[in-house]
Every structure is written in C-alpha cells, then in structure tokens.
Amino acid sequence: MPKKPRLLLVTAGFLVVACLACWAAQKSGPLTYRLDVKPGDITLPPKPAAQIPAAQLEEAITFTVSNSSDTDYEGTAPSCQISDVEIFWSGPSGEKSVWKWSDGQMFCQKVTPVIIPAGLNWQQTVKWDFNPADAARGSYRVAATFIPSNAVASASFEIH
C-alpha cells in the first residue's frame, strides 16, 4: 500500500477511536445515586423545663446506588468503608459540618471489591440521633459519598 493512503487510513482510525472515547466519556454511567432522609423536615418541640431531659430525635438517611446497566458494576474502595454520610448546617457564614457517620469508626485497611449486579441496587441506611437542645434551627444538607466511584448524592431538610 502506498505511503499516503496508509497515513490517511491510520489518521482516520485514530479519529474514530478518539470520537468513540469522547462519546463514552460524555455518556452517563450505569450508576444512579439517590438519597432519602426521613422524616425530613422537623419541627422542634418547645424547650422542656430544665429538669426534664429532651427526647432524642432521629433522621434516617438511606443512600441507594442503582445499577441500571445490563452488566455488573465492579469497583473498589481503598478500605472496607464503602460510603460516608455527612450533615451540614447552613449558617450565615456558610456550611458547617455537624455530623459525619464515619467519625469515630474504624475500617479494615484493605482494598475492598464492590460489585453491584446488573439491574440491582446497593443500599445503606444510617441514623443521625441528636438532642433537640443541641440542634440549630435552619437548613441542613446531607451529602452521601459512594467511595468506589467518588460520586456524591445530596438532600436537604429543615429544622424549625
């Protein structure tokens, strides 16, 4: 084959591969992320008398990662920790972290394979228990991170 047509053929091949790579990078992945917070918005009771302890309140946070692909998702986490959940209070000077699920926990220090079969979900529910006397009224944002893909899902709630 002459040199010029071969060069054109090689160049065209590189262009096709580059276009396919761009298309694959722009295409959304098979994983979707959802965060549910229950009960969500909370209205605090009036402050109890000093001698009566306030009942603990709770937000249940469910993080779901869905694999809508027809192939299994195969990822890894650098430790046995697969996800993390953090709650932020939105104050006048910005967001302030008020709780992080992983704080104070220990995780095995080994690379952990994470597989989500095709068409199925991975799910984790954590609970934030808090004393109403310690909770500031206002807006809160929950951020959950799926460590194998480093993707974050967010949800908001209010404490009145």
C-alpha positions as CSV (number, residue, x, y, z in Angstrom):
1,M,0.0,0.0,0.0
2,P,1.4,3.5,-0.9
3,K,2.5,5.7,2.0
4,K,-0.1,8.5,1.6
5,P,-3.3,6.2,1.7
6,R,-1.8,4.3,4.6
7,L,-1.3,7.5,6.5
8,L,-4.8,8.6,5.8
9,L,-6.2,5.3,6.9
10,V,-4.2,5.4,10.2
11,T,-5.3,9.0,10.8
12,A,-8.9,8.1,10.1
13,G,-8.6,5.2,12.6
14,F,-7.2,7.5,15.3
15,L,-10.1,9.9,14.7
16,V,-12.7,7.1,15.0
17,V,-11.1,5.9,18.3
18,A,-10.9,9.5,19.7
19,C,-14.6,10.1,18.8
20,L,-15.6,6.8,20.5
21,A,-13.6,7.8,23.6
22,C,-15.2,11.2,23.7
23,W,-18.7,9.7,23.3
24,A,-18.0,7.1,26.1
25,A,-16.7,9.8,28.4
26,Q,-19.8,12.0,27.9
27,K,-22.3,9.1,28.2
28,S,-23.7,8.9,31.7
29,G,-22.6,5.8,33.6
30,P,-24.9,3.0,34.5
31,L,-25.0,4.0,38.2
32,T,-27.6,6.4,39.6
33,Y,-27.5,7.8,43.2
34,R,-30.4,8.6,45.5
35,L,-30.6,9.9,49.0
36,D,-33.7,9.7,51.1
37,V,-34.0,11.5,54.5
38,K,-36.8,10.5,56.9
39,P,-38.7,12.2,58.5
40,G,-37.1,15.1,56.7
41,D,-38.2,18.5,57.9
42,I,-38.6,18.5,61.7
43,T,-40.3,21.0,64.0
44,L,-38.7,21.0,67.4
45,P,-40.9,20.9,70.4
46,P,-40.9,23.8,72.8
47,K,-37.9,23.8,75.2
48,P,-38.7,21.5,78.1
49,A,-38.1,22.6,81.7
50,A,-34.5,22.2,82.8
51,Q,-35.2,19.2,85.0
52,I,-36.9,17.2,82.2
53,P,-34.4,15.7,79.6
54,A,-35.4,16.3,76.0
55,A,-36.1,13.2,73.9
56,Q,-33.6,12.3,71.2
57,L,-34.7,12.9,67.7
58,E,-33.6,11.0,64.6
59,E,-33.1,11.4,60.9
60,A,-32.8,8.1,59.0
61,I,-30.7,8.5,55.8
62,T,-30.9,5.9,53.1
63,F,-28.3,6.0,50.3
64,T,-29.1,3.9,47.3
65,V,-26.8,3.3,44.3
66,S,-28.7,1.6,41.4
67,N,-27.0,-0.2,38.5
68,S,-29.3,0.2,35.5
69,S,-26.8,-1.5,33.2
70,D,-27.1,-4.9,31.8
71,T,-23.6,-5.7,33.1
72,D,-22.4,-5.9,36.7
73,Y,-20.7,-2.8,38.2
74,E,-17.3,-3.7,39.5
75,G,-15.4,-1.2,41.6
76,T,-13.1,-1.0,44.6
77,A,-12.8,1.0,47.8
78,P,-9.4,1.6,49.3
79,S,-10.6,0.2,52.6
80,C,-13.7,-1.6,53.9
81,Q,-15.5,1.7,54.1
82,I,-17.9,1.8,51.0
83,S,-19.7,5.0,51.7
84,D,-19.9,8.0,54.0
85,V,-22.6,10.4,55.1
86,E,-22.2,13.9,56.3
87,I,-24.7,16.5,57.5
88,F,-24.0,20.2,57.2
89,W,-25.9,23.1,58.8
90,S,-26.2,26.2,56.6
91,G,-25.4,29.3,58.7
92,P,-24.8,32.9,57.9
93,S,-21.1,32.3,57.3
94,G,-21.6,29.2,55.1
95,E,-21.9,25.4,55.8
96,K,-20.7,23.8,59.0
97,S,-20.3,20.0,59.4
98,V,-22.4,18.9,62.3
99,W,-22.2,15.1,62.0
100,K,-20.3,12.6,59.9
101,W,-21.2,8.9,60.0
102,S,-17.6,7.6,59.8
103,D,-16.2,9.7,62.6
104,G,-15.0,7.5,65.4
105,Q,-15.4,4.3,63.4
106,M,-12.6,2.0,62.3
107,F,-12.5,0.3,58.9
108,C,-10.3,-2.6,57.8
109,Q,-7.4,-1.3,55.7
110,K,-7.6,-3.5,52.6
111,V,-8.8,-2.8,49.1
112,T,-12.4,-3.9,49.0
113,P,-14.1,-5.1,45.8
114,V,-17.6,-3.6,45.4
115,I,-20.0,-5.4,43.0
116,I,-23.5,-4.3,42.1
117,P,-25.1,-6.9,39.9
118,A,-26.8,-5.7,36.7
119,G,-30.3,-4.2,37.4
120,L,-29.9,-4.3,41.2
121,N,-29.1,-1.8,44.0
122,W,-26.6,-1.3,46.8
123,Q,-28.2,0.4,49.8
124,Q,-27.2,1.6,53.2
125,T,-29.2,3.3,56.0
126,V,-27.6,5.3,58.7
127,K,-29.2,7.2,61.6
128,W,-28.3,10.6,63.0
129,D,-29.6,10.7,66.6
130,F,-29.4,14.2,68.1
131,N,-30.6,16.1,71.1
132,P,-33.1,18.9,70.1
133,A,-31.4,21.2,72.6
134,D,-28.2,20.9,70.5
135,A,-29.8,21.3,67.1
136,A,-29.8,24.7,65.5
137,R,-32.9,25.7,63.6
138,G,-32.3,26.2,59.9
139,S,-31.4,24.5,56.7
140,Y,-29.4,21.3,56.6
141,R,-27.8,19.4,53.7
142,V,-26.9,15.7,53.7
143,A,-24.1,14.5,51.4
144,A,-23.5,10.8,50.9
145,T,-20.4,9.6,49.0
146,F,-20.2,6.3,47.2
147,I,-16.4,5.7,47.6
148,P,-15.8,3.3,44.7
149,S,-17.0,6.0,42.2
150,N,-16.4,9.0,44.4
151,A,-20.0,10.2,43.4
152,V,-22.0,12.3,45.8
153,A,-25.8,12.4,46.3
154,S,-27.3,15.3,48.3
155,A,-30.6,16.0,50.0
156,S,-31.9,18.9,52.2
157,F,-34.1,19.2,55.2
158,E,-35.1,21.9,57.6
159,I,-35.3,22.0,61.4
160,H,-37.9,24.6,62.6
